[in-house]
Amino acid sequence: MTETLDFQIFTQTWKIALQDCADAQSLEDIRLQLLGKTGLITLQLKELGKLSPDLRREQGALLNAARDELTQCLANRKVVLEQQGLAERLRSETLDVTLPARPHKSGKIHLFTKVIQDIHTYFCDLGFQTIEGPEVEDEHHNFDALNFQSHHPARHEHDTFYLKDMPGWLLRTHTSTTQIRTLKLQQPPLRIISTGRVYRSDDLDATHTPMFHQLEGLVLEPGIHIGHLKGCLTDFCRHFFNNKDLQVRFRPSFFPFTEPSMEVDILYTNTKGEKKWLEVLGSGMVHPNVLRHCSIDAEVVQGFAFGIGVERLVMLKYGLTDIRQLYHSDQRWLDHYGQGC
Ligand code: DAH
């Protein structure tokens, strides 16, 4: 310790430095310079031990007084700076409560998603279980187990996307694959629906896309007959189109995995008031060969199945003329057709 250190000058000098200090960081710097581990006052205090007892007492008293005074000044300056900071924030962050509120914009559910959710709710209320299946499938699940003969045209490359480096694998062309996948895991009685993407090498135009969605349904229980099929699908169409008097027609058709097979048509009135029969889905009684493939006794259990093209249904219900509108993510379209939660 320098015996010539004048504590008065020392204290005054640092008090001035503290007065000039304009922010919390500079204040902290000064605190460390004085009172930190290697601060001036800390070092001086350590040096006291080297002095003679008399000198130590005298210098110690002066040094402690300087430390106390500067500690007090530091605390005072801290309070002042905090108050100044608060005043500054209150000035700059004023809130004008009279400003009009910003328009509240919340997201909407895509029309397509909403329709699928509603159809699922309808069938789940009837005791159906929803299941999913893979989009990359093998020929067995997509064709063989569904009783497609080897010459069936859907097998040809024209309709099916085969995977180039994986012989026998393809992008599923329909959701009927989920019938097989379920029956291999679950024994009847069962009621399932399954919605998902399917792929066919169709051209892209106003009513076709190479990827579209199907909803598959399957009911297998002892005693199920064609009357259940007709009742279930008629009720569904009336519910979906929100018309309890909707006319529904069952027209003979062919699907390899059902026998008999039927297309389901509705009597549709277009915007000009003209009435037309329009096909909305495919259906039929599950073919015994399909049941046999899944080791189910066709003498004991019967059932029906149906397949719905979801895009077509949505377009009909909402009067859409171009399927591509469903995928374009045009904000104006989404705002208009988007549904509340
Ligand atoms: N899988 C058929 C298709 O893609 C649709 C279909 C028709 C599904 C009849 C069924 C059904 O389950 O019974 O065209």
Residues whose N, C-alpha, C, O or C-beta is under 5 A from the ligand:
A	BS01	DAH	T173 H174 S176 G217 F255 T258 G282 S283 G284 A305 F306 G307
